[in-house]
Amino acid sequence: MTTILIAGGYGAVGSKIAQQLADRKDTAVIIAGRSLEKARAEAKAIGAEARMIDLRQSASWAAALEGVDLVVTCIDQTDTAFLQTLGDHGIACVDVTADDAFFRKAEALDLPTTAVFSVGLAPGLSNLLAIAAARGLDHLDRIEIGILMGTGDEHGTAAIAWSMAQMFDPDAPRDDAVMDFGPDFGRRRAYFMNFADQHVLRRTLPGTSAITRVAYDRALLTTLLFWVGRRFAGNRTIQALFNRISHLPLPGSDKCVLSIRAHGQTADRPVLRSAMFQGRREAAVTAAMAVAVADTLLSGPMQPGVHHAHQIVDADTTLAKVEQWGHGTFTIGPIESAIVP
């Protein structure tokens, strides 16, 4: 029997991970978080155990981690103390954190156990899809990642605030490009946003450049948001206003799309390969990705240290699982000749 503790297990992503794991006969699930009441309510609904854990209070960790084999962390962190404690206790970790500053701190650790990051939609599936798109190229030069998000999906308070901060950042690169987001949305202009996947790919694929751009399912809204963000960059008042507006219910879909272009060379000629993921409900996709990565860790010998998903799991196997579980479809195109500008 494998015991998995989900820190933040009653949140939007954590609860979906817990529900998927609770159906397995060989897995014991523990729902944990700062509110023991909320943990108990979620645990009762799926037949799991509940424990209290506060990642800001180290005194709560030892009791919560007793008898645990794997922790899935669905709570944002600013330092690596909890991660180091997991290593000291011999516990593996899958972490849905999406902050590159935290990634850099984690990568500096020398853990005796396995910790895996980049396990969401982006970073996560975007990394794996980029690796799949680059397969067959003799040399990989550049990766373009396009993310289309549905305005009808559930986006948390922290995620909205982060997005607004990116749009109004006066130092952010002013980079945009038209990308293909599939039959539902077609070709849309997408704008640079500081997602962690581009930084992780540059560090783990030396010599390769990468950039991530974002669009929303409503093209006019995308244009408006980024125009205002650029026009009033650094204006905290306007940023706060748009942050409040973004919390209002908006018409739109719950669809999410990843569009990848891998540029490189094959037989000394410039080529590119495109790949795409089309899914729904970002939180559910993130949960499925985290479970698929956890499956990989638990299915065989674990490689100690800090890794990102594309470094430690098989892209084809993981993408197939996410598709098989009904969270979206993947398409990887042929290698095509690229036109050099």
Secondary structure, 3 states (H helix, E strand, C coil): CEEEEEECCCCHHHHHHHHHHHCCCCEEEEEEECCHHHHHHHHHHHCCEEEECCCCCHHHHHHHHCCCCEEEECCCCCCCHHHHHHHHCCCEEEECCCCHHHHHHHHCCCCCCEEEECCECCCEHHHHHHHHHHCCCCEEEEEEEEEEECCCCCCCHHHHHHHHHHHCCCCCCCCEEEEECCCCCCEEEEEECCCHHHHHHHHHCCCCEEEEEEEECCHHHHHHHHHHHHHCCCCHHHHHHHHHHHCCCCCCCCEEEEEEEEEEEECCEEEEEEEEEEEECHHHHHHHHHHHHHHHHHCCCCCCEEEEHHHHCCHHHHHHHHHHCCCEEEEECCCEECCCC
